[in-house]
């Protein structure tokens, strides 16, 4: 994207936010020419073919931006769903294992109880009682520590550039990346959407402290090429992707505003 220079011709016709989005779409020169042609034609007269052709070129580029936004949002949605599906599989697997261990624990407890009443002699009764208790305890511990993992890879990581706050992105198209990293597109206009997303991940309990061992491992997992995920980590990844998807889809509001401003005065 090119630096946005102040242009009085455009600033009188379009809002600053619309001009920023036009810059993201690469249509600022076309907008300038459109306004020039607009001023050259008296209000209410039929627009010239040159004007209409210029307007069509702008609309075509904005349609391309709209398609790009939809494509990125769809990819984020797909990645989020993929993570959620694998997390659901792990959760179901853990629940089945826990159920089997619980049933086995009950069976061992019942068997050892029966054995202590059937077997003659205190030594045998003690052996069955203690053995059954230990087996039940071991099964209980196994039930509590059941946390299966799965190898989950994402060579094209849509979270990585957001976390690293790169100047340029290899995962996002330039137009979308410009909107995500330009502070003027955020509500306060102080920091970018990408920076705000990273800050929320850090300050709302979604990520461990990066200076801890667990935090470093988590960062390498989420923002690298993948690794062994448990269900909780997969749900976290899905939530982060869904949050980014919402930010990308909100670009359509600014696009709608620009399209409305493209309607010439008097029409």
N, C-alpha and C positions, 0 to 999 in steps of 0.2 A: 504494500500500500504506500501511496505517496503522502508526504506531510500535507496536512490540510491548511492551506493558506487562506487568509481572510479575503473574500471576494464580495464586495458590496453589492454587485449585481445579483449574486446568488443569495446572500444573507438577507436581502430584502424580500426575497420570494420564497425561501425555504427556511425551516427551523434548523438550528445547529445540529440537532440529532439526526434529522433527515439528510443533511449534508455529510455527516459522518458515515451514515449507512451508504449513501451514494458513493463515497470514497471507497468503502469496502467492496462495493459492486463494480467499481472502476468506471463510473459513468459521470464523473464530475465535468470533464470537458464537453460531453454531450448535453449535460444539463445547462451549462453556460451558453452553448449555442442555441438550445431550445428557448431560453429566456430572451436571448437577443432577437430571435425570430418572432417571439411572442410580442415583444415591444414594437417590432417593426410592422405588425399587423394590427389595425384598429380593432378594439374590442367589439365583438358581435359579428365581424366579417368572417367569411369562410376562411378557414385556415389553409395556407398554401400547401402544396404537395410536399415541398421541402420540409415544412414544419411537421407535417404528419409522418414523414419518413423518419425524421429525427426522433419524434416521440415513440415511434414503433421500435427503433433501435434501443432506446432506453428501456422500454417495457420488456423487450427480449432479454436484455441483460439482467433485469430485475427478476424475470421468470427463472433465469438460470440460477440466480442467487437463492430464490425460493426452493428450487429443486435441490440445490446443495444443502440448504438447511434441513430439508426433509430427509435427505440421504444420511447426513451425520446423526440426526435424531434417531433414525431407524437403526443405524449401526449401534448407537449407545443402548437403545432399547433391546436389541438382539443380544448384545453382550451381557446386559443385566439379566435378561431372561435365562441365558445360558448358565450364568452363575447361580441363579435361584433354583433352576432345575437340578443341578448337581447337588446343591445344598439340601434340597428336599430328598434326594436319593440317599444322601449320607444320613440324614435325620431318620428316615424310615429304616435304614439298615441298623442304626444304633438302637432304635426302639425295638426292633425284632430281636437283636442280641440281648438287650436288657430283659425282654420278656422271657427269653429262653433261660437266661441265668437265674431269673427270679423263680421260675418254675422248678429248675434244678435245685435251687437252694431250699425251696419248700420240701421237695422230695427227699433231699439228703437229711434235712431236719426231722422229717417224719420217720424216715428209716432208722436214724440213730436213736430216736425216742422209743420206737418199737423194740429195737435190739437191746436196749438197756433193761427192758422189762422181761424179755424172753431169755436172754443169756444168763446162765447161772454163774455165780461167783462175782465178787466185787471187782476183781481185776478186769474181767471181760466187760463188765458194765461200765467201769471207768474208761476203758479203752474206747468203747463205742461212743460213750458220751463226749469225751474230749475230742476224739477224731471227728465226730459229727459236728461239734461246735466249731472246730478249726476249719473244716470244709465249708460250713455255712458262712463263716467270716470271710474266707478267701473269695467265695462267690459274691458276697456282698461288696467287697472291695472292687472286684472286677466289674460289677454292675456300675459302681460310681465312677470308675475310670474309663468307661467306654466312650471313646472319642475318635471314631474312624476318620481317616484322611484319604484324599485322592489326589493324584497328579493332575493339575489343572494349569494349562499353559495359555499365554496370551502374548505372542511375539509382537503383535500390533497393539500396544497398550495405550488406550485412550485416556488413562489416568496419569501417565508418566509426565507428559508435557505440562499438564496443569500443576502437578506437584513441583516440578523443576522450574516452572515459570520461564520457559525458554522464550527467546525473542522470536524465533521461528519454530514452526511445528512440522514434524514429519507425518503426523497422524491426522491433523485437521487441515482442511482447505484454507488457503490464505484469507479468503473473505470472512470465514467463520472465526478463524483465529484472531483476526483484526478486531472483531467485535468482542471476543472474549477477553482480550488483553488491553483494550482501550478504556481507560477509567471513565470517560464520559458516558458510557453505556450503562454504568451501574446507577442505582437509585441516588446515591450521595454524590457521585461523580468524583470521589476521592481515590478510590482504588478499583482495579479491574474486576470483572466477574470471575476470572480465573483466580486472582489473588483472594477474593472473598470466599470462594469455594475452599481453597486450601486452608484459610484461616478457620472456617467452620469445622473442617475435618480435625484440626488440631485442638480447638477449644471446646468442642461439644462431646468429648469422650469417644469419638469414633476411632481415634488412633492412640496407640501407646506413646509414652514419652520417647522421642527419637534418640535421647542420650542413654536409654536403657538397653540392655541386651535384647529383651523381648521387642522393644520398639524398633531397633535396627533390623531385626529379623522380619518384623511385620512390614517395614518400609521396603525391604528388598523383595518381599513376596508380592506386595500389592503393586509396586511401581517398577518391577523388573519384568522378566519374561515368564514368570509363573513359578510353580513349585507345588509342594504338598499343602493343600488347603483342607481345613476342617469346615464344618457347616457354618459356624459363626463367622469365619473369615470370608466365606463365599457370600453370605448374606450382607456383610459389610461392604464387600466389593460391589454387589448389586445395588445397594443403597447409594453409594457414591456415583455410580454410573447413571442411576435414575435422576439424581440431583443435577448432574451435568446435562442430561437430556432435557430437563425442564428449562435450564438456562438457555440452551440452544433453541428450543421451541419459542421462547419469548422473543427471539429476534424477529419473529413474524409480526409482532405488534409494531415494531419500528418500521418494518417493511410496509405494513398497511398504512401507517402514517405518511410515509413517503409517497405511496401511490395516490393517496387522497390529495396531497399537496401538488401532485402533478397535474391535477385537473385545472385547466386555465381559469383565471378569474372571469366571471361572467357566464360560465357554463355550468 
